[in-house]
Amino acid sequence: MARLGLSETPIKIRVTGCPNGCARLFLAEIGLIGRAIGKYNLDLMLERYVAENKAAEGSGDFLASVGIVDGERTPEIFHKAYSA
C-alpha cells in the first residue's frame, strides 16, 4: 500500500480462512477466502486503481466501474459463479 501511495487511502479488505462468511466478506470492497499464507497478490489491481482512478472514486466503486467486479455481488451470485 505504501509503495503505491495508498497508505492513507481507506480500502476495506477482509480476509478469512472460514468458508462460512464469518468475516462478513461481502461487506468489504475486497474479500478473500482461503488459507494460502503469502499467496494473495493484489498488486496489479491496486496499481490499476492508482493509475486509472481519475474520478477519485473509492476502491470498491472503481473496481465496479472498470468491470473488475460486478456492481452487486450477493452470496447467491458468488456461489453460482464459483461452484464447480
C-alpha positions, -999 to 999 in steps of 0.1 A, spaced: 0 0 0 28 24 9 47 17 -23 16 27 -43 9 58 -23 -22 43 -7 -12 44 29 -38 69 37 -65 56 14 -93 37 31 -98 3 14 -120 -22 32 -102 -56 29 -114 -87 48 -95 -120 48 -106 -152 64 -100 -189 63 -136 -196 71 -158 -206 42 -189 -197 61 -186 -159 57 -177 -153 94 -156 -123 85 -185 -108 66 -165 -106 33 -194 -93 14 -193 -61 33 -157 -54 22 -145 -38 -10 -120 -67 -13 -129 -100 4 -106 -130 3 -114 -166 15 -87 -192 18 -57 -205 36 -27 -196 15 -2 -176 35 17 -151 13 -4 -160 -18 -28 -131 -20 -13 -107 -45 -34 -76 -51 -6 -55 -66 -19 -55 -102 -54 -45 -91 -41 -18 -68 -17 -5 -94 -46 -1 -118 -66 17 -92 -38 42 -87 -32 47 -125 -68 49 -137 -88 64 -108 -94 98 -123 -128 103 -107 -115 100 -72 -138 70 -66 -135 48 -36 -118 15 -43 -150 -5 -44 -167 19 -68 -136 19 -90 -135 -19 -92 -171 -20 -102 -168 9 -127 -140 -7 -147 -156 -42 -146 -131 -60 -123 -161 -69 -102 -199 -67 -108 -216 -38 -93 -236 -61 -70 -221 -93 -55 -246 -112 -34 -238 -145 -18 -260 -162 -43 -241 -147 -73 -208 -158 -57 -218 -194 -51 -233 -197 -86 -202 -183 -103 -177 -202 -83 -193 -236 -75 -179 -265 -95 
